[in-house]
Amino acid sequence: MKQKVIIIGGGAAGFFTAITAAENNPDLEVIILEKSVKVLQKVKVSGGGRCNLTHACFTPDELVEFYPRGRKELLGPFHRFMTGDTMEWFENRGVPLKIEEDNRVFPESNSSQTIIDCFRESARNAGVEVLLDQNVEAISKTKDQFKITTNSQNYIADKLVITTGSNPKIWEIIRKLGHKVIQPVPSLFTFKINDRRIGEIPGVSVPNATVSLINFRFETNGPVLITHWGLSGPAILKLSAFGALFLAEKNYQFNVTVNWLSKDFSTVLEELKDVKKQFSKKLISLKSPFKEIPRRLWEKLVLAAEIRAKQRWADISNKQLENLTNQLCHSTFNANGKSTFKEEFVAAGGVDLKEINFKRFESKIHKNLFFAGEVLNIDAVTGGFNFQNAWTGGFIAGNSI
């Protein structure tokens, strides 16, 4: 008689676990229970509909640095299955991939549907059964098996895998099984800011700014995008991920400092003094002397430094030079709230990592209960890293099963 494996959650981690288990052991009966009428919906919207499925970072020690939570626990698993293995997995299934300039990895088709089709075909070929509209209402342990109650019927599993991502209802069911669940808070989000320096210039971006939070020992650098509601871009999103717990404690009322040039104060001040000598007859606000600073942002920072619109470089005072340098190197903004990053909601929180055996992604409390993906208290910055966690966890759980 075949052992029955039930996987709750028809997302990335669920399909990867199911396919891995079924391909490696044809004596298993593998079933995915999905609560909605469609599977892989997060895959569909990821990467702007192109599916950023991993990141071209090929050293485990470097890869773990992109995970604010789960860094230590993922080091061992990444030595067993990481980005190169992921790319090989998809390419062996007829999905050619490409690495973009920022090291994000996409299918050459530029369509997430390619990844969805790959999963569905691989699952079908492996004999995985996918059952839709199965909203799990309860899970209980009966001797060496699990009873799963959905909105329509009961299932009995010899091995159970939970891959439901950030799902408060499932987290509550997991608590009833005796596991500790870390209270979730948003991880990837943009900053709501109402400030005259950025309020009228949405769409302006700076390629390599350094951003930090007041009273928080962490800073990031990278592209920053000015939006209708405040600040976004990779540097902001990374800061939101690493500062997720800190910002939740502050109720999303906080100060953020931006160094638009990623240079120190004295260096920029000297560069401005050289500009003053070289372009003494030019209007200060007319053109940014720094190629990294777009003209519209430059004009706003000049005004914030209390420099008149028609003032020439020859007439700028030392105090005004210092004010301008301060705006370039230490623009501090008061943030008043957050906005979710597109449709790719990621939460910091989930099953306590101390209760998981990461050699198998198995519960330390219940034998034959496995977890993979964001249902665990693991999250990453944007760029394909959250998917890599799903692939690695799914691969190891599937092989353990």
N, C-alpha and C positions, 0 to 999 in steps of 0.2 A: 504493500500500500504506500502510495506516494505521501511524503511529508508536505503539509500545506503551509506555504509562506504567504502571509498577507501584508501588504504594504499600504499604509494609510497615507494618501497624498499623491496625486497624479501630476507632480511637478518634476523639476529637473532631477533632484536627488532621488525621488521615488522611481522614476524610469531608469536611472542609471543603476540603482540597486537591483531592481527587478531583472533587468537585462543581464547584469553581471552574474546574479545568482542562477538564473535559468540557463544561461549559456554554459556555465561551469558544471552544472549538475542537472541533467535531463530527468532525474528521478524526483525532482521537486515540482509541486504544483504551485505556481506563482500567480497571485492575484493582486491587482492594484485597485483600491477603493478610492474613487474621486468624488468629492461632495458636489461638484458642479456638473454641468452637462458638457463641459469642454475640458481638455487636459492641456497642460503646459502653457497656461496663459501668461505667466511671468516671463517665460522664454520668449513668447510672442512679442511682448512690448520692450524687452531689454535692448539696450544699445540703440534706442530710437527705431526699433523694429528690425534691426540688423543682427541682433544677438551677439553681444560682446562676450564670447564664451570662456575666455581666459586671458591671461596677460603673459607676454613673453619675458618672464623672469624665471630662469632655469636653475637657480640655486636655492635650496630649502631655507638656508639661513637668511637670505635676502627676502624671500617670498613671505615669510612669517611676519616681517616688519610691517606689512600692509594690513594686519589684523589687530585692531585695538583690543578685542577680546578673542581668545583662542590662540594667541601667538605661541605660547609654550606648548600647548597640547597638540598643535598641528605639526610641530617640527618633525616628530617621528613619522607620522602618516605621510608627510610630503616626501620623505625619503623613499617611500614605497610607491606613491602615485602622485605625480604633480603635472606641471604644465606640458612638458614634452610628451608625457604619456597620454594626456588628454588630446593633444593635437594628433598623435598617432592613432588614437582610438577612432576619432572622427574621420580622418583621412583613409583609414582602412575600411571604412564603411561608405566610401565614395563621396565624402564631403571635403573638397579642397578648401584650404584655409589660407588666410593672408595675415601678415603682421603689419600694422599701420605704423606711422612715424612715432606715435606715442606709445608703441609696444602693445596696444590692445589687439586682440586676435578676433577676427571675424571670418565667417564663411565667405568665399570669393563671390558668392551669389548676392551678397549684401542683403540677404533676406533671412529672417528668423524662421520662416516657414521651412527652409532647407533643414534646419536642425530638428524642427518638430517632425517633419517627414522621416528623417533618419531614425529618430527615437521610435516612432510608431511602427516603422517597417522592421527595425531590429527587435522590438518587443514581439511583434507578430511572428517573426521567424523563430524566435526563441520559445514560443508557446505561452507567452505571458497573456493572461486574461485581464482586460481593463473594464471595470464596471463603473458606470457613471451614475450621478445622482444618488450617491451613497453617503449621506450625512451621518457621520459617526456620533452617537449619542452617549455611549458608555463602553468601557473596556474593563473586564474583570479577569482575574487569574483563576483557573480551575485546574488544580493539580499541576500537570506539566504543560497545560495548554492555555490559550487566551480565548476569551469569548468577546467578540466585537458586535455590539448592537448598533445598527444603523436605523435610519428612518423607515426602512422597508423590511429588513430581516436580520437574523443573527448569523454570524460566521464563527467558525472555530479554527484557530491557527495553532500550528506547532511552533512556528516562529513568527514574530511580529516585528515589523519595522515601521517607525513613525517618522514621516518626512514632510510634515504639514507646514513647515516654515513658521512665520509669525502668526500664530492662530490662538487667540486667548481661550477659546472654548476647549481646544485640544490640550492646551497647557493646564487647564483646570482638571481635565480628566487624568492627565499625567500626575498631577499632585495627588489625586485620590489613589493612584497606584503606589504612593509612598515616595515619589521623587520631589526634590526641592526645585522650584522654578524661580529663577531670578526675575523680578518684576521688569517687564519690558519698557523701554523708552525709545523714542525715535533716534535713529543713528545718522542717516544721510539726509540733510536738509539744508536749505539756503537761509540766509539771514534777512529778516525784514528790517529795513532801515529807512527812516525818513530824514533826509539830510540834503541841504541845498547844494552841496558839492557834487552829489551824484543823482539828485532827484529828476533832472531834466535831460539826462544823457543815457537812456537805456540802450543797450547794444554795444556800448563801448567796452573794450577789453584790454587788459594789460597782460603781456605774455609771461612774466615771471616776477610776481609780487611775493612778499613775505607777509604772512598774516599771523596774528597771535591774539590770545585772550588775556585780559587783565586778570592777574592773580591765578593764572593757570600755566604751569611749566611745560608748555608745548607750543611749537610754532610750525607752520608748514609754508612751503613756497611752491609756486606754480601759477598757471593762468587764473586770473580773476575777471569775472564778467559782471558788469553793472547791468541790473535789470530794472523793470518797472517798480519792483517792490524792494530792491536793496542790492545785496551782493550774492553772487553765485560763482560757479566755475570750480575746477578741480581743487584748487587750494582751499576754498571755502568748504567744500564737501568733505575733504580730508580732515579739516579742523573740526567740523561738526561730528565726524565719526569718533575721533580720539577724545573730543570733549563732550560726548553725548551725556554721560552721567553728571558731569559738572554743570552743564547747561540746563539739564532737567532740574537740578537742585536750585538753580537760579530762576526757575520758572521762565526761562528764555528772555530774561531782562539782563543784558550784559553789555560790556564794552569790547569792541574788537579794534585792534590797531593794524593798519595796513602800511607797509613800506613798499611803495609802488615801484621802486627801483632795485630793491634788495641790496642796497648799499648803505654803508654807515654814514652818519651825519656829517662828519668832518670831510669825508671824500666828496660828498655831494656839494657841500658848501664851497670847497675849493674849485670844483667844476663850474659852479655858478659864477664865482668871481672871475674865472677865465672867460666865461660867456659875456660878462659885463664889459671886460676889456675889448673883446673881439667884435662885439655887436653893439657898441655903445649908443649908436644912433637909431637902432631898431626899436620898435615897440615890443615891450616884454610879452604882452598877451598875444601877439600876432602869430608866433610859431614856437612850438616846444623845442628846446635844444636837445631833448632826449628822445631818440627814436622810439623808445619803449612807451612813451606817454603820448597818447593821441591828443590832437589839438583841442577837442572839446573838453577833455578832462583837464588839460593844461590850463585852459581859460578859467575853469572853476577853481583850481588850486591857486592860481594867481590872485583871483578876487578874494579867496579865503585868507590869503596872506596879507590882505589889506594893501594891495597894489592897485593903483588906479588904471582904468581901461586904456588910457592914452599915455601912460607913463613909459619913458624910454629907459633902456638899461643904464644909460649914463646917470640917470637921476635916482636910481634905486639906492636906498640907504642900507647901512649894515644891518639894521634891525629888520628891514623888509627882506633882506637876503636870508637872514636866519629864520624868519617866519615862513618863507617859501621852502627852505630846506626842511623845515619841520613838517610842512604839509606833504612833501615828497617822501619823507622817511618815517613820519609818525602821525599819519592821519588816523585819528581816533573817532570811531563812530559808535553811537548808542543804538544797540539793536533792541527791538521790541517785538519779539516773536520769531516764528520760523515758518517756512513753507516746505512741504514735501517735495523731494526731487523727482519731478515727472511722475510716472506711475510706478517707479521702482522702489516701493517702500521697503526699507530695511530697518529692523529694530535691534537695539542692544538689549539682550535679555533672552531667557529661555532656560532649558534644563541645565542645572548646575553641572559644570564640567568635572567637578570632583567625584561625581557619581557615575562617570563613564569610563570604561576600559577602552582607551584609544588604540590599542592594538587590534581591537575587533569592532569598535564603535558599538559596544554592547553595554547594557545596563549592569552596574555592579550590584543592583538590588534584585533584579529579576533575570534569571538565565533565559536566553533566547528572545530577549527584548532588545531591539536595536534602534538607534537614532542616527539620522544623517541630515545635513543641511542646516538651515537657520532655525529649526526647532530647538537646537542647542544654543547655549549662550555664546555663540560665535558670530561675529560680523566683521566686515571689511570695508575698506574705502571703495569708491567706484573705480571701475576699470577691468572688470572680469574676475575679481578676486572672490566675490561671494559665490559665483558659479564654481570656481575651482574648489572651494570648500565642499560644495555639493558633489562634485565628481569624485573627489578623494574619499569623502565619507561613504558615498554610495559604492565605490569600488571595494573598499575594505569591508564594509558591512556585507555586501553581496558575496565576497569571497569567504567571509567568516561563516555565512549561512551555508 
